[in-house]
Amino acid sequence: MTASEMVPRLSAEGRGYGLAYEAGFRDRSKPDEARPLKILLFADDSGHLSYVEADYCGNGLPAPDHMDLGESPYHVFQDDSLIRPNGTAVAEVQ
């Protein structure tokens, strides 16, 4: 068994490189404005995590040291190939 076979996959194999999951939060640390923070997870063709991107205000502003993000994201995207903890892809659940 190779090392990559022992690492859990993020998405189904064979879908190519692409966005597998995205969560958008609002930073409410400034009283009069809510600034977006997006966390994006990309998977490669093998289904393994290949890249993580964190965008604060579309990368137009530096991210502050402390944020008030609340408890849950305002936006979530899950690609159909995303694998859930039980081992099934999102497309298999819907």
Backbone torsions as a table, in degrees:
resi	resn	phi	psi	omega
1	MET	NA	127.0	179.4
2	THR	-80.4	164.7	-179.7
3	ALA	-60.0	-39.8	-178.6
4	SER	-67.8	-25.9	176.6
5	GLU	-73.0	-22.3	-179.4
6	MET	-86.3	-18.0	-179.5
7	VAL	-85.7	128.5	179.0
8	PRO	-61.4	144.8	178.7
9	ARG	-85.6	150.5	175.9
10	LEU	-87.7	-35.2	-178.5
11	SER	-141.0	171.4	-179.7
12	ALA	-64.0	147.7	-179.6
13	GLU	-71.4	148.7	172.5
14	GLY	85.4	11.5	-179.7
15	ARG	-92.6	-6.4	-176.5
16	GLY	84.6	173.4	179.4
17	TYR	-72.6	137.0	176.3
18	GLY	174.3	176.3	179.8
19	LEU	-70.0	125.2	179.3
20	ALA	-105.8	-29.8	-176.0
21	TYR	-154.8	141.9	176.6
22	GLU	-142.9	136.3	175.2
23	ALA	-130.6	130.7	179.7
24	GLY	-111.5	129.1	179.4
25	PHE	-119.7	161.6	174.4
26	ARG	-113.1	125.4	175.1
27	ASP	-83.3	116.0	-178.0
28	ARG	-106.8	24.2	-178.4
29	SER	-71.7	-22.3	173.1
30	LYS	-94.7	125.2	-172.8
31	PRO	-59.2	-33.8	-173.5
32	ASP	-100.3	2.1	-178.6
33	GLU	-149.8	146.5	175.9
34	ALA	-111.6	117.6	-177.5
35	ARG	-102.9	136.5	-175.5
36	PRO	-79.4	142.2	170.1
37	LEU	-125.5	122.9	178.4
38	LYS	-117.7	133.8	176.0
39	ILE	-110.3	122.9	-177.3
40	LEU	-121.7	132.5	178.5
41	LEU	-114.7	125.5	-179.9
42	PHE	-110.7	144.4	177.9
43	ALA	-119.4	151.3	176.4
44	ASP	-91.5	-175.2	-176.2
45	ASP	-63.7	-24.6	178.3
46	SER	-80.1	-9.6	-179.2
47	GLY	94.2	-1.9	-179.9
48	HIS	-84.4	151.4	176.2
49	LEU	-59.4	127.2	-178.8
50	SER	-119.3	-20.5	-175.7
51	TYR	-160.8	140.2	174.4
52	VAL	-123.1	130.2	179.6
53	GLU	-122.9	135.8	175.0
54	ALA	-121.2	115.1	-178.8
55	ASP	-109.6	120.2	174.9
56	TYR	-106.8	118.4	-178.4
57	CYS	53.7	42.5	-179.9
58	GLY	61.9	26.8	-176.9
59	ASN	63.0	21.3	178.1
60	GLY	-87.5	-15.5	179.3
61	LEU	-133.1	151.9	174.6
62	PRO	-69.1	143.2	178.2
63	ALA	-72.4	134.6	178.8
64	PRO	-72.7	163.2	178.5
65	ASP	-67.5	-32.4	-178.0
66	HIS	-130.8	139.4	179.2
67	MET	-131.8	153.2	173.4
68	ASP	-112.0	95.0	-171.4
69	LEU	-96.8	-6.0	-176.1
70	GLY	74.7	-169.2	-172.8
71	GLU	-95.1	-30.8	-175.2
72	SER	-137.0	156.5	180.0
73	PRO	-72.4	152.5	175.1
74	TYR	-85.8	-17.7	-178.9
75	HIS	-143.7	135.8	175.5
76	VAL	-136.4	132.3	172.3
77	PHE	-119.0	132.0	175.3
78	GLN	-128.1	117.5	175.8
79	ASP	-64.1	150.0	180.0
80	ASP	-58.0	-22.8	-177.9
81	SER	-88.5	-4.8	-178.9
82	LEU	-60.7	132.2	-179.1
83	ILE	-94.0	128.8	178.6
84	ARG	-82.7	165.8	-179.5
85	PRO	-56.3	-26.7	179.7
86	ASN	-81.3	-0.3	175.7
87	GLY	95.2	-2.5	179.0
88	THR	-96.9	150.1	175.9
89	ALA	-78.2	153.9	178.9
90	VAL	-53.5	-42.2	-179.1
91	ALA	-60.1	-30.4	180.0
92	GLU	-74.8	-23.7	-176.5
93	VAL	-85.0	-34.8	-174.0
94	GLN	-72.1	NA	NA
